[in-house]
Amino acid sequence: MIIRPEASEDAEILFTLTQRAFSQMPYSDGSEGRFLNALRSDGDLTLSLVAEDEGTIVGHVAFSPVRINDIDCGWFGLGPISVAPERQRQGIGRKLVDAGLSILEQRGASGCALIGDPALYSKLGFRCNKRLTYGEVPPEVVQFKTLSGQDPEGQLTFAPAFDPKP
């Protein structure tokens, strides 16, 4: 298996993969593929990596800029992250996240944040401090990993692609 940057011809495959990966998740409303396409079309897809096994894309992770207290401070959001249902629980997601965080750190990023299950993301080095918040979301699911500098505090804002549209 190799991890590589997304290529332009991957977009349709990644949409389908993302929809398939989230279709079995009880918390999903089916919008994850649209988020990914919107990040790409808005120019907010800072880093997009795919896991390819024998010529088939089996996983994907996206990173996009976030703001804290409405300030761009070198932080990025993780997600969506997608692994083909038949390949889940094989470490592909972890490899994608680790590779992405390593690249972000090499580029001088301050850190990465996400909204997710602490039991899952703590295994990848993410944690919460309850001082980084996201709207009305319970603070314990607002997770982050500091790559340089201080831990974040304040209101987290994701790229516009994640904002609900009227």
NORFENFEN-V535737 format. One record per helix or strand. SS is the DSSP state (H for helix, E for strand). FROM is the first residue (numbers start at 0). LEN is the number of residues. Records with the same first field share a line. If there is no record, write none. Layout:
BEGIN
SS->FROM-LEN ; FROM-LEN
END
This chain:
BEGIN
E->1-4 ; 46-7 ; 55-10 ; 66-2 ; 70-1 ; 74-9 ; 110-5 ; 126-1 ; 131-2 ; 141-5 ; 153-4
H->7-15 ; 31-11 ; 84-3 ; 91-15 ; 117-7 ; 138-3 ; 159-3
END
